[in-house]
Amino acid sequence: MKYMTGLLALIGLVLFGLGQEKLKEESLVVNIEVPVRVFEKGRFVPDLKLDDFELYEDGVLQKVDAVYLINKRTIERSEEKKKFVPKTNREFYLFFEITEFLPRLGDALEYFIEEVYFPGDRLTVVTPIKTYRLKDQTFERLTKKEVVKQLREMLRRDALIGSSDYRNAINSLAGLVKALTAALAGGDAESNTDAGLVSRPDEFGAAAYKDLSLDLQLTTYAALLSKLDSLRFVDQKRLLDYAGFLKTKEGQKYVFLFYQKEFIPEIEPRIINQYLSLYQDRPDILHTVSGLFDFYKRDIPFDVDLIKRAYSDSTISMHFLYITKPPEDIPGVRMEEHSEDIYAAFREMALASGGFVDSSANPRALFRNAVEASETYYLVYYAPKNYRKNGQFKDISVRIKNRNDLRVVHRAGYYAN
């Protein structure tokens, strides 16, 4: 009986310990850091006080414990009800999702090294094929001009190599479209004499396809579209893994994503309709032609809400810089934009992280605007009421009291884990 009493006492002790542990977990105090940028007619508002901020988590008003005004890496002003030690070191990540190198991309790199980067900052550059990390000792051995030159050449080389399959697919698609258009018009795919088109060299290889049967031309075109789709595939797991990696980094993290506007050679709708009319007795051709429309309509290849929350949780500031350009002029070929899906997804990701979104044909100007919009900000701290470590995503909303005319930008929330 004594044994049973001792056992019951031990069980009671274990249960009491577990209860204490659970109580301890439920009453856990967690401090949340929220970088906040406030603009009035496009200009940052630098004179806000702690009492000006209203912060809500899942719709519940929270107590703001401290506000720090940060410019680059310097704490210019602070108000504290509780003391914090903000980490203002800067990690920069430059992502180049590009299919061709533009000289102005080199100008953007020059602007960053000459005017933005300071000793102690960290820089990672991600090209279409490699990831490069700038070593701390780089500027002890090289001048800024030499660093810019190396980065420029590195990006030019990697863009050329990394996009070779993509460019080959685009050129082959253009050649096929020219051949299909010329065949229907009864012209010459090589000289483009059909439909009054001006003769020009066959740099897209249309002549290589003109002797193929129609069904083989269409099948090849569909296969190239499928290949192009796979080359543009965005892997959700890699995006999530990278968000997790960024979350482990301390300090202020800036991600600048340069994305080039894309155009894909398409068969003009009138040409497709003509083929559908001419080959009513060829169900195989009708099926292939009809299927082309499915390739033209691309779905977003990942769960945007899931990615948005992951990047908001990683406490980064992501800036989406969309590089626009006019379509290439290819007689007999319709160049149609095919980056709206990716644009919409990355735009939402940037906004969810409190970042900057803009488009221009000038990457340097885009970069400058994004940097200037992000380098001055407030760090707002609060401890959530009744915090529970339950893995749920917590929505954050920040407002400025009695100022509905201001634009307030911040991350969307965090995971309670």
N, C-alpha and C positions, 0 to 999 in steps of 0.2 A: 504494500500500500504506500509505503514511503517512496518507493520507486515511481509509482504512478503520480504521487503528489509532486515529486521532483520533476517528472516529465511534464505535468500540467503547468508547473511553474515556468519550465523552460519554454513550452509552447506559448504561454502568456507573455513571456519576455520577448520572444521572437515576434509575436503579433503586435506587441506594444511598440517594438522597434520598427516594424513595418509601418505601423500607423504613424509614428513620428516621422519616418522617412517620407511618407506620402504627404503629411502635413507640411513638412519642410519644402517639398517640391511645389505644392500648391501655393505657398506663400513666398515663393522665390521672387526676389526683386531683380528686374532686368532693366538696364538703361538702354534706350533706343536713340540712335543718332540719326538725324534727318537733315541732309544738306538742302537748303531752301534758297531759291533765287526769286527775287521779287522785282518786277519791271513795271514802269509807268511809261507808256508810249514808247516802248522799246529800250528804255534806259533803266539801268539798275538803280534801285532805291536804297541808299546806303545809311539812312538815319533812323531805322526802325529800332524800337526798344523791346525788351522781353515782354512787357505787358501788351504790346501790339499784336502778338501772335496768339491765335486760337488754334489748337491742335486737337483733332478728333481721331480716335481709333475705333473702327467699326461703328461709327456714329456717336461714340461716347466721348464727351469733352474730357481732355486730360490736363494735368497740371504741368506746365512747362517749367523745367528746373534750371535751365541755363540757355543762353544764346550767345554765340560768338560770331563776330564779323570777320571773315577771312578774305584776304586779298593775296592771291597766289599761294604762298606758304606762310604768310604772316598773319597773326591774330592782331587785328587792328583795334578791336574793342570787345569787351566782354561784360555780361551781366549774369550773375550766378546766385541762385538760391541754394544750389548744391554745387560743389566744385568738381570740375571735370578736367581732364588733360587731353584735349583734342590732338589727334595725330594728323598733321597737315603735310606730311611728306607726299610727294606726287608720283604716281605710277601712270605712265602714258602707254597706250596700246594703239598703234596705227594699223588698221586692217585695210588692205587694198584688194577689193573684189573687182578686178579689172580684166578686160580682154585685150587691151592695147595700151601701150605707154603713150601718154600725152606730155609734151614739154612742161605744161603748167603743173603737172604732178610733181615734177622736179622743183618747180618754183615753190610749191606748197612745203616740200621737205626743207628747202632753203629757209623759208619763213620760220618754220618750227625750230630749226637748229640755231638760227641767228637771233631770234627774238623771244622764243618761248622757253626753250630748254635752259635750265640752270644746273650747275654742279650740285649733285645730291639727288636730282630727279632720276627716275629710271625710265628707260625707253625700250619697248618691244615693237618690232615692225614685222607684220605678217604679210607676205607676198602671196601670189597665187600658188607657189610651190614650197616656200620655206618660212621658218620663223627665225628672226634674228634678235638678239639681245645686245644692246649697247653696253659695253663694259665700262666700269667706273673709271678705269685708267685711260680711256680712249683719248680724252682731250689733253692728257699729259704727253701724248705722242703725236697727235695730229691737230692741225688747226681746224676751225669750224668749216672753212672752205673745203678742206680735204675730206672731212666727214661727210659734208653735203655731196661732194663728187662721188664718193664711194656708195652712199645710199641711192643716189640717182642712177648710177650704173647698175647697181644690184637690182633695183626695181625694174629698170628697162629690160635687163636680161631675163629676170624671172617672169615678167609679163609675157615676153616673147615665147619663152619655153612653155610656160604653164598654160598658155591659151592656144598652143599650136593645134591641138585636136579640135578645139572649139572653132578656130578660124577656118580650118580645113572643112569642117562640117558646114559652116556658113557659106563658104565658097562653092561647095558641091551643091548645096541647096539652091544657090543663085543660078548655077549652071543648069540644073534640072528645070527650074522655073522658066528660064529663057528657052530651053529646048521644048518644053511643053507648050509654051505660048506661041513659039514660032511654028510648031507642028500644026496647031489648030488654025493659025492664020495663013498657013501655006507658005511661010517664009523660010529664011535660012537662019538657023540658030547661031551660026558663027558670025554672020555679018549684020544680023539684026535689020534686014531690009524690010521685014514685014511691018505692017501698020505704020509706015512712015518713020520708023526709028532710024536714028543716025548710026551709020556704021562705025564700029570701034573694035579693037582687038578682043579676041575671045579669052580674056584673062580669067574667066570663071569656068572655063572648060566645058561650055555648053555643047560644043561639037562632039565631045566624047559620049554624049547621051542621045544625040539625034537619031542614031541608027538603032537604038533599043526600041523594042515594042512598047506600045503605050502602057500596057499593064505592068511591064517591068520598070518603066520610068516612074510610074505612080508608086509601085511597091518600094522602089529605091528611095523615092522622096519621103515616103512614110517612115522607112527605116532610119533615114538620116534625122528626121524630126524626133524620133524616139531616142536616138543617140544623143542629140542635142539636149533633150530633156534630162537624160541621165547625167550629162556633164554639168548641168545647172542644178543638180539635186542638192538640197540643203539637208544635212543630217541632223535630225532633232536631238539624238543622243549626244552628238558632239557639242551642240549648242548648250545643252544642259550641263554637260561635263565642264565646259569652259566657264559657265556661270558659277559652278561649284568651286572651280580653281580660283576664280577672281575673288570669291567670298573669303578665301583664306588669307588674302593679302591685306596688310594693314595700311592705313592712311587713305588718301583720296585717290580714287582710280578713275582715269579718264579713257574712254574708248572712243576712237574716231574711226568710223566705218566709211570708207570711200567706195561708192558703188556706181558703176558705169551703166548708163541707160543702154538697153539692148534692143536691137532690131533683128528680126528674122525674115528671110526671104519667103514670101507667101505667094501662092497662086491667086491671082485676082478673082474675086467672087464671080465676075462675069464669065471668066474662063472656065471655072468649075461648073457653072450652070450650063455652059455650052457643052461641056463633056457629058454632063448628066443627060442633056437632051439628045446628043448624038449616039449615046451607047445605052439606050433603054433595053436593048436585047442582050447586054453583057452584065449580068448581075455581079460578076467578080469585080469589074471595073467600077460599077456603081457603089459597091460596098467599100472599095478602097477610097474612092473620091469622097464619099460621105464621111468616112472615118477621119479624113483630114481635119474636119471641123473640130473633132474631139481633141486633136493635138494642139489646135490653135487656142483652145480654152484650157488654161492650166489652173489647177487647184493649188492653194498654198500647201506646201509639203510638210507642214508641221503644225502642232497645236499652238496657235499664237498666244492664247491666254496663259497656257502653261509656261511658255518661254518668257512672256512678259513678267510673270510673277517671279520666275527664277532670277532674272536679271535685276529686278527691283530688290529682291532679297539679297543679292550679292553686293549691294551698296556701291554700285558703280554709277558713273555719269556717262551714259552712252549717247553719242552724237552721230546722226545719220546724215552723211553728206552725199547727195545724189548728183552725180556728174552728168549733165545733159549734153546732147550733141545732136546735130541734124542727121537724118538717115543718109546712108551712102546712096549716091545717084547711080543706079544701074538700069539702063534702058530695058524695058520689058519685064522688070521685076518690081514687085510691090514690097517695100521694106516696112514691116509693121512692128510697132513697139511691143515687146514681150517681157517687160520687167515690172508691170503694174502689180502683179501678185507679190513679188518680193518687196517692192517699194512699200506697199501697204503694211506688210508684216513687220519689216524693220522700222518703219515709222512708228508703229504702235509700241515696239520694244523700246525705242529711244524715249518716247514720251513717258512710258511707264517708269523709266529710270530717272526721270527729271532732266532729260537731255534736250539737245537742240536738233532741229530738223530743217533742212533747207536744200534747195536745188539751184544749180548754176552750171554754166559751161566753164567757169573759172574755179578750179580746185583751190587755188591759193586764197581767193576771196572767201570761198566757203569755209576754209579752215580758219582763217582769221576771224570771221564772224562767230564761229563756234567757240573758239578759244576765248574771245572777248566776252561772250555771253556766259561763260562757265567759270572763269578764273576768280570772280568775286562772288561770294555767297555767304549765307548764314548757316552755322551749324546749330541746330536746335536739339536739345536733349530733354527726354521725359522718361518716367518710369510708368509703364502701363498699369492701370488699375486692375486689380484681381487677375494678374497675369497667370496664365495656365500654359504649361509646356505640352501642348496637344497636337503640334504639327500643322495647325490650321493657319491659313494665310490671313493676316490682319491688315485691313485697309486703313491707310493713313490719309487724312485730309487736313491741309493747313490753310487757314484764312488769316487775313489781316483785318483787325477790328475796324468797323465803320469805313472801310475802303473797298468798295465794290469795283472801283475803276482800275485796280491793280491786277496784273497777271502773276499768279503764284505758281512756281514750278518746283516739283519735288518728286521723290520716288513714291510709287504707288502703295508700298507696304512691305511686309516682311513675314516670314514663316516663324511661328512660335515653336522653335525646336532647338 
